[in-house]
Amino acid sequence: MEFKKDANAVTIEMLLIVRPQKRKTVQRVQTDRQTEISASHHSQGKAISAVVQVEGALLFHSLPTSDSLFLAGTHVTVEVHPRNTTPQLFKKFSLGKVTKLLFSGVIVPCLFPAYPWDKSSLKSMTLDLQQFEKLDAYASKVSVKNSIEELVKALLREARNDLEKVRAIWMWICHHIEYDVAGFHNKGQRSCEPKDVLHTGKSVCEGYAGLFQQMCSVAGVRCMKLSGYSKGYSYRRGQSFTGDSDHAWNAVYLDGRWHLLDSTWGSGSVNDSCSKFTFQYKEFYFLTHPALFINNHFPDNSNWQLLKPALTLKEFESNMLYNSQFYILGMLATHPETPIIQTVNGKATISIESRAPLLFMFKLQGTEEHGLMTLKKNGMKLEIYPQKTGNHKLQVFAKPAKGSEDHYNEVLEYTIECSSVDKNMCFPKDLRQPVGPSWFTERKGFLRPSHPEPIIHTNDGRCSITFTLGKDISILPSLHSDNTSLTEDMRRRHIMEIHRGNQIEFKIHLPHAGKFVLRLFAKKKSDPGNYNYIFNYLISCPNTEVKWPVFPEYYRNWAESYELLEPLAGLLPANRNVQFKLKLHSIAKAFVKGKDTSPLTLSKDGYWEGTCNTSGCTEVCVMVQENANLKFSYLLKYEVETQ
């Protein structure tokens, strides 16, 4: 409350409900609290004069007007001059979070308090939805349709307060009124009168909102039918809104505040051509927090945004559209916040912030190509590299990290405007999203990765990747490229595994320059089943001189605890003495067999070492004998270059 220069005058922010009258008279509404509100409507371009008398206090205000001002919920400022000029008549106090004024015992609520969103709730009031389970089940099954009054009477049998009355009405409408797709296309075939909506069981948004308002009126709950623009069925990214409103919804007054809901969108959805409606209950649109509701509902009267500051229509048009699943899954924000993104040097980047880890996927023009997505503990990052100029549709999908749900829900849609193409960022077709290690791979037992980023760059064609593994995990790697004729077995031989306790190292020698995908599969050692795909890296080598041979071929007698230090190349030079060095455990003897057999000796530092001449042979094998009574076992096989 702010006192003006006149010590006996105060300023009040209040709701002025103005109704146009055919005669220039003042309409009085006598309430049980002796509150009188009067208004006179003059011709267009003149002024509206409002006189409000509250317990002996006279309020007067005038403002310019036109026909468009006759909307319930006009926010005005009035000055209060008590007739007895005693300022003590006015007291300001707080009741919960709602500021109210006391006029000699009369409580007048501030009808448009702001709803700051702390990102902790999707609702405008604290709700325990489990407490509604019995009421929801009852209300959705009520079958009375002979009159609105009888229907409301039946619904309220299980409702104990205004909130439960609203909930019962909401549940009934969402489960019994279907969207009139025929009426949407042909206005002459539809009726939005509440009684007609009840009897036919279908309508468009105007009918939903009108029936909701009428049922609340019968139930004794204050309810408003609101209209405005929406980002619904026919919305296209970046469009402007002009002309008449295209949607209707409701506001209900509960616990001293207004709350927003949309029973049309809460009941289900239509297909892309708006030719079929499917009942699909959406809890999100019941008492939705205004900070979220404004994302796709722009009321004709900005006061009904219930936000401070209110959004302008231009801001509403340019803001990103977040559908209900975006918030239901716990996402909080995106960057950028505009639905249209221009590429910079052929690249566009988006990121999502979420409360908890989520799984994501994307589609660019319907495919998972030309992108690089990485998971973060609280969201994800996506880099897009379109390989054609022009406009591209980008969709982002998400699902919970835990639970049995396999279905990804669409949460965002962008238009990528690409003016130039970066051909260097054309990815292999075998690359799967997301790329690189993350919280998800940690849960699968891949801990402390040496390369936390999704792309591994190497100029000499070699790289080494290490992880600490969880207990009882067996790993299977594979290497893929679009520009290679190597078989799957030969590609796998470009990877060497080295186990040191619970740490694993992958040595990778690329057969040529280009982009490669390193896929990693895993399973429990105790599980006899197949390996499951976990994640992949992108390995990039620009050096065209790179041409590494495969590693030697491993036999199944090779144990995880063994380690090969040299030679690493699986192709040995002909007519050479080649040095061998291996770490082998629990064996009695080791040999290298070419044309002749050469023994390896155990050194003081625990390595089996020796040489072998490659003359006169096409292959060389490493063999061991675990004890004197057993035959030799083959561990490794090398090929020898032809002369």
QUIZIVEN-V325949 format. One record per helix or strand of 3 or more residues. SS is the DSSP state (H for helix, E for strand). FROM is the first residue (numbers start at 1). TO is the last residue. If there is no record, write none. Layout:
# QUIZIVEN-V325949
ss->SS from->FROM to->TO
ss->SS from->FROM to->TO
This chain:
# QUIZIVEN-V325949
ss->E from->9 to->16
ss->E from->35 to->40
ss->E from->47 to->54
ss->E from->57 to->64
ss->H from->67 to->69
ss->E from->74 to->82
ss->H from->87 to->89
ss->E from->90 to->95
ss->E from->98 to->103
ss->E from->106 to->109
ss->H from->129 to->141
ss->H from->148 to->158
ss->H from->162 to->176
ss->H from->181 to->185
ss->H from->187 to->189
ss->H from->194 to->200
ss->H from->205 to->219
ss->E from->223 to->230
ss->E from->247 to->254
ss->E from->257 to->261
ss->H from->263 to->267
ss->E from->268 to->270
ss->E from->277 to->279
ss->H from->283 to->285
ss->H from->290 to->293
ss->E from->297 to->299
ss->H from->302 to->305
ss->H from->313 to->318
ss->H from->324 to->328
ss->E from->331 to->335
ss->E from->340 to->342
ss->E from->347 to->354
ss->E from->358 to->364
ss->E from->371 to->376
ss->E from->379 to->384
ss->E from->390 to->400
ss->E from->409 to->418
ss->H from->423 to->425
ss->H from->439 to->443
ss->E from->455 to->457
ss->E from->462 to->469
ss->E from->473 to->480
ss->H from->488 to->492
ss->E from->495 to->500
ss->E from->503 to->509
ss->E from->514 to->524
ss->E from->532 to->541
ss->E from->563 to->566
ss->E from->577 to->583
ss->E from->589 to->593
ss->E from->597 to->602
ss->E from->608 to->613
ss->E from->619 to->625
ss->E from->633 to->640
